[in-house]
């Protein structure tokens, strides 16, 4: 009887953690949409909303981590139960990082809101943002369903984000070479594109953790990676930046 009570308590506590992860994911999806729309529509107020709302993601990460550490300490889970808690911690970290990238996009969008648009960059970034936001939603569905097939598909879909990033890089480089007045805005747009590309990487990180959760091992093959731009390093925004 005591054993079944312990199992039930563990499941309930793990359920609470996963509920917070889904709440985080919902907010992150909205942050991606709002940051990109703030950029496309030159909406400084919407960008400010993104920066403010990212704080909730940070708070949820702290709450999730505290619950997970408490669960590890009190229940001392083993095998699949231990993987569930470890996976939750890693999902939380990846979602928080995606939120930070959305916040960084909003900050850069505010800076260039009054600049002249550069080529078709806004349309490309809008497509990238939509793709990444859909990937976040799908990877959370895969996490809830423990769907390794969907997780593997998401690893492949990240290649499309990389291709779009590479294409935009070349386009913006051309605009900078043709007219030096485009350099400042183009550099911000390059970092925005890189932020979106890095979001895709964090989605694949979650996808890999789903495979680990279900099978006990990370995927055998290195995930597909088509980002060939080594000269533009991703900014690693930190909380409060």
C-alpha positions in Angstrom: 0.0 0.0 0.0 2.8 2.4 0.9 4.6 1.6 -2.3 1.6 2.4 -4.5 1.1 5.7 -2.5 4.7 6.6 -3.3 4.3 5.9 -7.0 1.1 8.0 -7.1 2.8 10.9 -5.3 5.7 10.7 -7.7 3.4 10.7 -10.7 1.5 13.7 -9.3 4.6 15.7 -8.7 6.0 14.9 -12.1 2.7 15.9 -13.6 3.0 19.3 -11.9 6.4 19.8 -13.4 5.2 18.8 -16.9 2.3 21.2 -16.5 4.7 24.1 -15.8 6.8 23.1 -18.9 3.7 23.3 -21.0 2.9 26.7 -19.6 6.4 27.8 -20.4 6.1 26.4 -23.9 2.8 28.3 -24.5 4.4 31.6 -23.4 7.5 31.0 -25.5 5.4 30.3 -28.6 3.7 33.7 -28.0 7.0 35.4 -27.5 8.3 34.1 -30.8 5.2 35.3 -32.7 5.2 38.7 -31.0 8.9 39.4 -31.4 8.8 38.6 -35.1 5.6 40.6 -35.6 7.1 43.5 -33.6 10.0 43.4 -36.1 7.8 43.1 -39.2 5.3 45.7 -38.2 7.9 48.0 -36.5 5.8 47.8 -33.4 7.9 49.0 -30.4 5.0 48.5 -28.0 4.7 44.9 -28.9 8.5 44.5 -28.6 8.3 45.9 -25.1 5.6 43.4 -24.2 7.9 40.6 -25.3 10.7 41.8 -23.1 8.4 42.1 -20.1 6.7 38.7 -20.6 10.0 36.8 -20.9 10.3 37.3 -17.1 7.4 34.8 -16.6 9.4 32.2 -18.6 12.4 32.8 -16.3 10.3 32.5 -13.2 8.7 29.3 -14.5 12.2 27.8 -15.2 13.2 28.5 -11.6 9.9 27.0 -10.2 10.4 23.9 -12.5 14.0 23.4 -11.4 13.1 23.7 -7.8 10.3 21.1 -8.1 12.6 18.8 -10.0 15.4 19.0 -7.5 13.0 18.4 -4.7 11.6 15.4 -6.4 15.1 14.0 -7.0 16.0 14.5 -3.4 12.8 13.1 -1.8 11.9 10.3 -4.2 15.4 9.3 -5.4 13.9 7.9 -8.7 15.6 5.3 -10.7 15.7 4.2 -14.4 12.8 5.6 -16.4 11.6 7.8 -13.5 15.0 9.4 -13.2 15.1 10.0 -16.9 11.7 11.8 -16.7 13.0 14.2 -14.2 16.3 14.8 -15.9 14.5 15.3 -19.2 12.2 17.8 -17.6 15.1 19.9 -16.4 16.7 19.9 -19.8 13.4 20.8 -21.5 13.0 23.7 -19.1 16.5 25.0 -19.8 16.0 24.8 -23.6 12.6 26.7 -23.4 14.1 29.4 -21.2 16.9 29.9 -23.8 14.4 30.2 -26.6 12.5 32.8 -24.6 15.8 34.7 -24.2 16.3 34.7 -28.0 12.8 36.0 -28.5 13.6 38.8 -26.1 16.8 39.6 -27.9 14.9 39.8 -31.2 12.5 42.3 -29.6 15.3 44.5 -28.4 17.0 44.6 -31.8 13.7 45.1 -33.6 13.2 48.2 -31.4 16.6 49.6 -32.3 15.9 49.3 -36.1 12.2 50.1 -36.0 12.8 53.5 -37.6 15.3 52.3 -40.2 14.6 51.8 -43.9 13.6 48.1 -44.6 16.4 46.0 -46.1 15.3 43.9 -49.1 13.0 41.1 -48.4 14.5 40.3 -45.0 11.3 41.0 -43.1 9.3 38.4 -45.1 12.1 35.8 -44.7 12.3 36.4 -41.0 8.5 36.1 -40.7 8.6 32.7 -42.4 11.5 31.6 -40.2 9.6 32.7 -37.1 6.5 30.9 -38.1 8.4 27.7 -38.7 10.3 27.9 -35.4 7.1 28.6 -33.5 5.4 25.6 -35.0 8.4 23.5 -34.2 8.2 24.5 -30.5 4.5 23.5 -30.4 5.2 20.2 -32.1 8.1 19.3 -29.9 6.0 19.9 -26.8 3.3 17.6 -28.2 5.9 15.0 -28.9 7.2 15.4 -25.3 3.7 14.9 -23.8 3.0 11.9 -26.1 6.6 10.5 -25.8 6.6 10.4 -29.6 10.1 9.6 -30.8 9.0 9.6 -34.5 7.9 13.2 -34.2 11.1 14.0 -32.3 13.2 12.7 -35.2 11.1 14.6 -37.8 11.8 17.8 -35.9 15.5 17.2 -36.0 15.2 17.0 -39.8 12.9 20.1 -40.0 15.6 22.2 -38.4 17.5 21.9 -41.6 14.9 24.1 -43.3 15.5 26.8 -40.7 19.3 26.5 -41.4 18.7 26.9 -45.1 16.6 30.0 -44.7 19.3 31.5 -42.4 22.0 30.8 -45.0 19.9 32.4 -47.7 19.2 35.5 -45.7 22.8 35.8 -44.7 23.8 36.0 -48.4 21.1 38.5 -49.2 22.0 40.8 -46.4 25.6 40.6 -47.3 24.8 41.7 -50.8 22.8 44.7 -49.5 25.7 45.7 -47.3 28.2 45.6 -50.1 25.9 47.5 -52.4 25.1 50.3 -50.0 27.1 50.9 -46.7 24.0 52.7 -45.3 22.5 49.2 -45.0 25.2 47.9 -42.8 23.9 48.9 -39.3 20.4 47.6 -39.9 21.6 44.5 -41.7 23.9 43.5 -38.8 20.9 43.6 -36.5 18.9 41.5 -38.9 21.7 39.0 -39.2 21.7 38.6 -35.4 17.9 38.3 -35.4 18.1 35.5 -38.0 20.8 33.8 -36.0 18.6 34.0 -32.9 15.8 32.2 -34.8 18.3 29.6 -36.1 19.5 29.0 -32.5 15.8 28.6 -31.4 15.6 25.7 -33.9 18.7 24.2 -32.4 17.1 24.3 -28.9 14.0 22.6 -30.3 16.2 19.8 -31.6 17.8 19.6 -28.2 14.4 19.0 -26.7 13.7 16.4 -29.4 16.9 14.5 -28.6 15.9 14.5 -24.9 12.5 12.9 -25.9 14.4 10.0 -27.5 16.6 9.7 -24.4 13.5 9.7 -22.2 11.8 6.9 -24.1 14.8 4.7 -25.1 17.4 5.5 -22.5 19.9 6.7 -25.1 20.4 9.8 -27.3 20.0 9.5 -31.0 22.8 7.5 -32.7 23.3 9.9 -35.6 24.4 13.5 -35.3 21.4 15.7 -36.1 21.3 17.2 -39.6 22.9 20.6 -39.7 22.9 22.9 -42.7 24.0 26.1 -41.1 27.3 26.8 -42.9 27.8 30.3 -41.5 30.6 30.1 -39.0 31.5 33.7 -39.1 28.4 34.9 -37.4 28.3 33.7 -33.9 25.0 33.5 -32.0 24.6 36.0 -29.3 24.0 34.2 -26.0 21.6 36.5 -24.2 21.5 36.2 -20.5 18.6 36.9 -18.1 18.3 40.6 -17.7 20.0 41.4 -21.0 
